[in-house]
Structure formats: C-alpha cells, structure tokens
Amino acid sequence: MSESVGKEDFASNFTHDISLHSFASGNKDVEGKLDHINSHISDDVLRKSAYGSFEVNAIEENKVKEEALNIQAEEIILKKEIQIFEEPIAIAGQNYIVKHELTHSGEKSYKSGLCDKDFSQNDNLINHLETHTSVEKYQCSRRSKDFSHGKELTEHHRTHTGEKPYKCSQCDKAFLHISTLINHQRTHTGEKPYQCEQCGKAFSRQHHLMAHQITHTGEKPYQCSQCDKAFSWKDVLIAHQRTHTGDKPYQCDQCYKPFSSSSNLIKHMRTHIEVKPYQCRQCEKSFSQNSNLKQHQRTHSGEKPYKCSQCDKTFSQNISLIKHQRTHTGEKPYQCEQCDKAFSVKHLLIAHQRTHTGEKPYTCNQCDKSFSQSNSLIRHLSRHSGEK
C-alpha cells in the first residue's frame, strides 16, 4: 500500500511522529540521528510520480521506520536507568532489557501508521508493518524457502551455519534463540515466573504451566487412533503408540538394548554405572531413581495414597492400584503372540511364554533341577529342607 505525499512533508511528519512516541527528548546523539534520517529520505523511499507528487514505497519506508525505531530504543537506554522486575537476569544486549521491562509495564509506545494497532517493542512493530506490504522478500540462498521477516531468515540461516550467538554468562552453553537462553538461565537463577492460578504452583516455562493446568481440568485431548485410550499430553500419546507399533528408538550405547522411551533408557543406563544418588534417611538403602525412593519411604510411613474408586482398597504404589483395578474391569492387556491367551499383569505373560520357549531360568542350588517359574523352585526347595 502507498500514498502520495510531498517529500518534505513526509520526512518532517515521519520523524516528528517517531520522536513523539519516544521517551523524554533532549539527547543530542538521538536528535542528531533523527536529523540524519530526515535529511536522507532517499528516492527509493519517495519515488517521484508522473503527476509531480511523491509516492511512498512501502518496503523502503519500513526500512526507514526500522532505523528510526531502533534509535527510539537507544534513547530509552540513554535516558532511563533500567531496573528489571524482580530478579535481574543477565541477557545478551541491553536493548533486550528495555523490551523485557516494557512487558511488565504494559506500555505500548510504538504505533502503526497504517492501522490502529500499537506495540510495546519496536521489532514487533516492524514485523507488523511488513504484513501490510504482503511481499515475501526474504529468501534463503541455500533452499528455495521464503520468509516474511528478515529476523526469520536470519534465524533460519543459523540452522545451516550452526551459529549459536546467545551465550550463557554463567556456563559454556550457547543457543540459537534468545528465548532458549532466557529459559536456560532460569536453571541458574531458579526463577519461576509462570504460576498456576488454581494451586499456586510455579514453573520456569510457560508450556510446563499449560501442561500442569490440564491436571486440574482432566482434559485428555490426545486420543490413540488404534484403541480408546486418551491422554492429557502429546508426548505420552506418542510413547503409548509404541506399545502398538513395537517401535524402540532409544538404544543403550553400552549394551545396545533398545527402549521405547527416553526415560526408560535413562533408568537402564544407571544399571551400568551403578549410581544410586537417592538415599533413605531412615535406613541405609539407596536408589537410582527418586520415584523408587518415594515408594520405599512408604514402607516406613505406611502411607497408601492410591485408592480404588470401586472398592475401599488402598495401595502404596500407583502400579499396584492399576493391577488391582483390572480385577474389576477384567482387562487383560498382555497378550501372547504365539497363542490367544491374555493376562492382566506382565509377569504372568512372561511366565506363560516359557511354556512355548522351554526356558527354565530358576535353578536349584542343591541339585541341577531347573524351573520355568520362581514359585515352582520355592516348592522344590522345601522338599530339600523337609518343610511342608
């Protein structure tokens, strides 16, 4: 979109409008830069038409606006002492601190001259102005891919070059996007700005809060296409679908054992290094996983937080409740691949499969007899001891 204006009027009005949106003026450096823009409105921006008036080229006008609005950001830095809300975070570039502060104040000083929208940050205004041009002018030189904004093209180029310009000041990690750096820095500061309104629990990332909020609503939007099960989170659905496909994309690099989920691989890896960082305070037992420690601690406290909704039975572990509930539903999710038999718990399926393979892993230490099930070995051992 373009409009016919006089060159001097456009230049004067444009820089005047920009300065009106800035903070207190009077800084000579900023005023000098605004004068520079005023005196260098190029013929590319204002093209002389056949009728003797000047026609504003929308794309070039946006470039001038971008330069002017960047000057506006510089004026904010020069004229105002910046104090970040709550704990200050070391962020690459002082200009970002200005933007960060404006998100707390709600101030929107940057107004579009082409519609009624206003913005708290100059780069958001620049991105918006480009939507009026409807021109895809940023193209990747390596792939035939177009971008609406120069910022998007710059970030895309980094996927080719491997450049990670945003470095953490407290460790050696570097990141492709500044938003990823900010999320990472919260691991150092402990900041958790996203709080649940229903229970007060706080999170370092917004998507973690959104995932948590589903626990209050009970919503399960992700449904398996192969069975009736539905899930609150997409990654849980993906993990569940592997029970149908048999896909095990995670492999141990020491023994090459494959796993269907990364969490199961991590648990398995600890069996190689024998790390047990979670220790019980009431006894000397240690565990490789925090969840196992919590389950163990219930043997001391007697706590049984998992209650069956169909009867009064309670359980110390969630898995025990799940197994119990199958006595009500009759569900038998573990099916033998060699015959039609199905079982409610996995260990019964494993024991059954040995009737097909002939495997007998339980051996008597007093004679050479072997058994397919542990309870058969126990009964056999009682004969050696004379127990009845």
N, C-alpha and C positions, 0 to 999 in steps of 0.2 A: 504494500500500500504506500502511496506517496501523495504529497500535497504541494501545491505551488505556493512558494513564499519568496520574499525578497531575501537576497543573500545576507545583507547586513541585519535585517530584522530577525532572520532565523538564528544567526550566530549570537546576536545580543540576547534574544529571548531564551535561547537554549542554555547558554552558560549562566544566565540570570536564574533560570528555573533550577539548575543544578545547585547553585550556591544557596538558594532559598531552603533546600532540603538538608543542607549540611548543618553542623553544629556552629557555635559562635565563631564568626569570621574574625579576620584581623591578622592571621598568619601570613606573612609575606611570601613564604615559599608556595603556599597553596594558591594565594591570589595570583602569583606570577604564572603558575601552571594553568590557571583558568584563563588568564590573558593570552597564554600561548595557544590554547585551543581556539579562542575567539579569533585570533589572527591567522590561524592555519586551517580554517574550514576550506577544504580542498574542492576542486572542480569535480572530483569523484563523488563527493557528498552532495554538492549542489550543482546539478547539471543544467546548463542554460538551455531553455526550451525555445522552440521556434517562435513563440509568442512574446519573448523578451522577459519572462519570469523565470525564477529558479525552481527546479523540481528536485525534491529531496530523494536521494537514492536510499531506500530503507536499510539495505545491508550495510552500506558505508556509514549511515547515520548511527547504526547500532555500535559500530566500532568506536565512533567519537564518544557516544554515550558511555561506553565501557571505560574509556580512558578517563572521562570526567568523573564517573562514579568511583573509580579507583582513587582519584585524587580526593574525593569526598571521604573515603575510608582513611586515607593518610591524615586528613585533617582531624578526624576523630582521634587517631592515635596521638597526634601532636598536641591537641588541645585538651585532652581528657586523661586523667590518671585512671588506669584500668584496674578495677578490683573484680575478680571473678567471684560469682556467687558461691557460697560455701567454701570448700577446699580448693585452692588454686591448683590447676593441672598444667604441667609443662607441655605446651603444644607448639608444634613447629609453625613459626610465623606469627608475628604479633597481630597481623590483620585478622587471623582466625580468632584471637582473643576478643576482638571487637565484636565479631559475629556472634561468638558464644555469649557475650554479655547481653546482646540485643535479644537473644532467645528468652532470657529471664525477664527483661523489662517489657517485652511485648511491643516495643516501639517499631513502627514501620515507616521509615523516613524516605524510602525510595518508591516513587510513584511512576506508573506507566503513563506516558504521554499519549498512548494510543487506545487505552481503555481505562476503566475505573479501578483497576487492581493496584494494590500497593504491597511493598515487601520490606522485610527487616534487614535484608542483605543485598548488596549491590549485584553480586553474581547471580542471585535468583532473579533479579530484575532483568539482567542481560539475557539470561536463558529465556525468560518470558517474552522479551521483545522479539527474539528470534522466531517465536511461534507466529508472530504477525506476518513475517516475511514468507512463511511456508516454502522456504528454499532449503533443500538438503545440500549444503555447500561444503561439508567436511567429509572427505573420502580417504580411507586407508589406502596407502600406496602399495601394501602387500596383498591386500584382499579387496575385492570389489564390494566393500561394505561402506555405506553412507551413514553419517551421523548428523543430527540436527544441531548439536552444540560442539564447539571446539573443545570444551572440557571433556566430553565423552570420547572424542577422538584421541586426545592426549592420554587418557586412562587406558583406552584400547591399545595404543601403541606399546604401552608398558607390558602387555601380555606377550608381545613379540620380543622385546628387548630384555625382559626380566628385571627392569629397573624397579627399585623399591625406595622411593625418595623420602618416606616418612619413617624416621628412626627414633626408637625409644631412648630417652636420655638416661634411663636407669639400668638398661641391659643392652645387649647387642642386637636385639631383634629389629628388623625393618619391615615395612609394609607397603603395599601397593596403593592403598587408600588411606586418607587421614582418618576416616571414620573407624577403620580397623585399628589404627594406632590408639585412638581415644578409648575404644573398648579394651584394648590390651593394657593401657596404663591404669585402668581400674583394678587390675590384678595386683598392682603395686600399692595403690592408694586405699584400696578397699571400698571405694565409693560405690554406692548402690542407689542411683537416682530414680529408679523405676519401682514405685511402691503399689502394692495391691490395696485397693480401697476397702475390700471386704475383710481382710485379715491382718493387714499391716506388714506383711512380708515384703522385703525389698530385694531387688535384683539389679545386677550390673548392666544387663542388656534388655532392650525392650521386648525382643522376641521371647526371652525367657519369662518375662512377666505375662505375655499373651498366652504362652503355653500353660503357665500356672493358673491363670484365670479360668481355664476350661475345667479345672478340678472343682470349681465352685458351681459351674453351670451343669456339669455332667454331660455336656455336648460331645458327641462322637461323630464328627463329620466324615471320617475316613473309613470307608467300608470295603471289605475284601470282595473282589469280584468272583471268587471261587467258593466262598462259604458265607454264612450270615454274620460273621464277626465284624464289629466296627470298633474304631479306635479314636482316641482323642488327638493323637499326634501322627503325622505322616510317616516319620521315621519308624515308629512302632509298627505301622501297617506294612512298610517295606520289609522289616525284619520278619513279620508274621508270614508274608507271602513266600518267603524262602522255605517255610515248612511244606508248602505245596510244590515248589519247584525243585527243592533239594539243593539249591544254589548255596555254595560256601565260598564266598570271595575273599575271606580273610585267612591268610596262611601263616603259620609259625615259621620263622626263618631258621629255627634250630632243628626242628624235627619234621617240618613240612606238613604238620597236621592242619587240615582246613577247618574253618569255623564259619557259621552263618552270620555272626555279628562281631563287631569290633570289641565289644565289652567281654564276650566270651574268650576272644583271643588274648586280651589283656590278663584275664584271670588265669588262663593257661600259661602264659609267659612267666608268671610268678612261680610256677612249679619248677621251672628250670633254674631260677636264681635263688629260690627258697627265701624270698623276702617276706617277712611277716611283721609289718610295721604297727599293727593294731593289737595292743596288749590289754588284757582284762586287769582291772585294778584290784579285783577281789581274789584272783588266783593268778598263777603264772602262765596261763595259756595265752598264746599269740596267734594272730590270724592274718592272712594275706589280704583280706577284704574287710572293710568296715561293716558291711551288712552281716557278715558271719560273726563278727564280734558282738553286734547288737543282738543277734539271735542267741548267742551263747549267754549273754548277760541276763536273759530272761530265765535261764536255768537257776540263777541266783535269786532273782526277784519274784519268780513265779508268775510274772505278768503274761496274760494271754489276751492280746488286743484284738485278735481276729475272731469275730463271732459269726456263726452261721445264721442266715436270715430265716431259715426254715425250721430250725430247732434251736435249743439253748446251748449247744456245744460251743466251746471257745478253744482257740488254738494259739500257740506261741509263735507260729510261723504262718505266713500267708500261703505258702505252698501246701501246708497241711490242711488248711481250710479248703483250698481248691480241690484237693484229692477227696476230702470228705463230701463236698457238695455233689460230686459225681455219684455218690450213693443215693442222692435224691433224684438227680436228673437222669441217671442211667447212661450218661455219656461215656463213651469208650474211644478216646481219640487216637490211641496207639494200635495200629493195625499191622498184622503180619503180612509181609509182601509175598510169602510163599503159600499161604492159605488164607482163609476168610476170617480167622479168629481175630478179635479185637480186645483191648484191655484198657482199664481205667487209669492205670499207672504204668510208667515206662519200665520199671524194673521187672514187672510181670511179663511184659513183651520180650525183654532181653532173655529172661529165663526160658520162656517158651521157644524162642528162636534156636536155643541149644538142642531142642528135640529134632530140629532139621539138620543142624551142622554136626551134632555129635560131640560138641565141645564140653569138656568137663574140667573147669578151672580150679575146683576145690579139691585138694589132695590131702589125705590123712598123713600126719607126720609119724604115725606109728606103724603103718603098713602102706602099701603102694596104691590103695584104692583111691579112685577119683570120682567126683560127683558133679553134676550139672548145676546143682543148687546148694546154697550155703546151709539151709535147714536140713538137707539130707546128710551133709557132712556132720552137723551137730548131733543128729540122731545116731550116726555111726560111731562117733567118738564116745558117746555114753555107753556103748557096748564094751569098749575097751576099759572104761573106768568101773563098770559094773553098776552104773546108775540105771534106774528105771523111771 
